Amino acid sequence: MNPGGRWAALGAVTASISIALSAFGTHSLREKLDAQQLGWWQTGTQYLLYSAFGLLLVGLAASRIARPALPALVLWIGGLAFSGSLLGLALGGPRFLGAVAPFGGSLLIAGFAIFAVQLWRGEHAS
């Protein structure tokens, strides 16, 4: 499998996990969590899906950019950090997890920005 296919596959798996977590929250946690916790859960699964879509896009465009691993890794780590911290908070995890969310969100922004710059420059993979 080519590197682009691997990033796209990781994106598809991440999207599947995001959707499964969202459904789990809707059907199994609605009666167990308060409104704020449910909001954290929803936001966490939503942004994990954004990360997954980013990975899919990088995978599909991998032959058009020189270094697809850079935006892909930044998007994936950012999605895991942002979403994981919110999901952890929703489940009653320690409050310091709230400090991880901005870091993960910044990585998501950076991942998409890096991807945009690489596409703009049109530096094709060799």
Secondary structure, DSSP 8 states (H G I E B T S, - for coil): --HHHHHHHHHHHHHHHHHHHHHHIIIIITTTS-HHHHHHHHHHHHHHHHHHHHHHHHHHHGGGSS-THHHHHHHHHHHHHHHHHHHHHHTT--GGGGGHHHHHHHHHHHHHHHHHHHHHHT----
